[in-house]
Amino acid sequence: MFSKDTNTQSKAEFVILDDLIPKDHLLRKIDATVDFSFINDICEPYYCADNGRPAIEPKILFKMLLIGYLYGIRSERRLVEEVKVNMAYRWFLGYGLTDKIPDVSVIWQNRVRRFNGTDVVQQIFDRIVEEALSLGFISGKVLYTDSTHLKANASKTRFVNKEVKTSVSKYFDDLDEDVNADRAAHGKRPLVDKDDDDDEPKMKNNKSSLTDPDAGFMHRDRKPLGFFYLEHRTVDSAYNIITDVFVTPGNINDTTPYIERLDHQIERFEFDVKAVGLDAGYNTVTICRELAKRKIDAAIGYRRAASKKGKFNKYKFSYIPEWDIYICPERCYLEYATTSRDGTKTYRARRERCKACPRNCECLSSKQNVKVLYRHIWENYKDDARTFSLSPIGKRIYAKRKETIERSFADAKELHGMRYARMRGQPKVQEQCLLTAIAQNIKKMAMKLEGSTSSFLHIHSCFVKILLSFQIMRKPLLSQAL
């Protein structure tokens, strides 16, 4: 029988909000996993204790932001509207069905006035990592690091050219010392110290955005062209928990902040790092040397040296460290010639040997009369890293990159809206990336804890059933015995 719905949704009903939220809802799992009261303790110094109107509890503001990042709600205006109509969101924030939700301006003004220039979000992120560490979700033994780009909120056509200073490597002093030691070992005079004017950083021409000056113009192979930010992220191998997030302009090399951020994690969380997994972009002599000094094995991807078709590349020549020479495929020696200021050692074959070699057409270019190879004085660290990377354990560590750091970036972009920078300026983009990482961490912790609890309950119920069946089987035997 056909009938029309005459309900006008105007009758009064008595409901309990907690009963309306499904037991398996994600926010219910997160609420049972993480106690967010520590946020109030972190933010308390930025509030006046005895003056002004009562403020919105900071725990509620940050939990509201986390809802947006958990469900990929990019607009904070849209987030407030969603909280108004979503019962689960209200329940998670501690609001009833008729309670007034904070206006979006409360979020903006707190960001601009109260928390501007502070590390509140970083402290919240660190506390979540410490919580994961206490629950056993972080081992701190094997760490994976990589970077991904976020499109800046800036047009790639609105920019000006500016002269900026190039960064000076802090390893130059060590390099100069090792270069002179190597030259002395080969009986050569030490290099004369450069003038003070030469030590000053050189200037280079950079594109600076008129919309977001903090963004960097990125021009990498197989990457989009324009103004971007780079998020440098580290995850732990145990449960893929994010342990560090650091944002730089898009024109900064991946290797620049790596060692500093690794040391920060070791010091902050007392990690006992045994190995790291990195892609080929981190395969530099400096990175390999610094990891070796910290006694950390490195499973790093590598790129073979470029060579023309039909010509020998560098890997066709064998290096003998005891003699400090290279040997070509025809068993001829390339002997040490000199060491330059930038740490490059030159090895040169004898002209008469190259001229008489039957395979010189495969080895020399049309402009060469003698074969010359170059090797950095720290390249032995790179060779050690390559040896570890090709070992069985190194291959297993490197193969896990796609399941850890690559998966973490994919989830952040597809599920949590991290493909684009929501705000302008490096501090605000850092906040966005940190909140995204916090959302990913608490989501993973809640799901893992629920899985471990359900597994425990399943094992417990099976154990109880076995005991009951054992008792039932024993009853007839006991009656016969009596």
Secondary structure by P-SEA (a helix, b strand, c coil): cbbbbcccccbbbbbbcccccccccaaaaaaaccccaaaaaaaccccccccccccccaaaaaaaaaaaaaaccccaaaaaaaaaccaaaaaaaccccccccccaaaaaaaaaccccccaaaaaaaaaaaaaaaaaccccccbbbbbcccccccccccbbbbbbbbcccccaaaaaaaaaaaaaaaaccccccccccccccbbbbbbbbbccccccccccccccccccbbbbbbbbbcccccccbbbbbccccccccaaaaaaaaaaaaccccccbbbbccccccaaaaaaaaaaccccbbbbbcccccccccccccccccccccccccccccccccccccccbbbbbbccaaaaaacccccccccccccbbbbbbcccaaaaaaaaaaaacaaaaaaaaaccccaaaaaaaaaacccccccccccaaaaaaaaaaaaaaaaaaaaaaaaaaaaaaaaaaaaaaaaaaaaaaaaaaaaaaaac
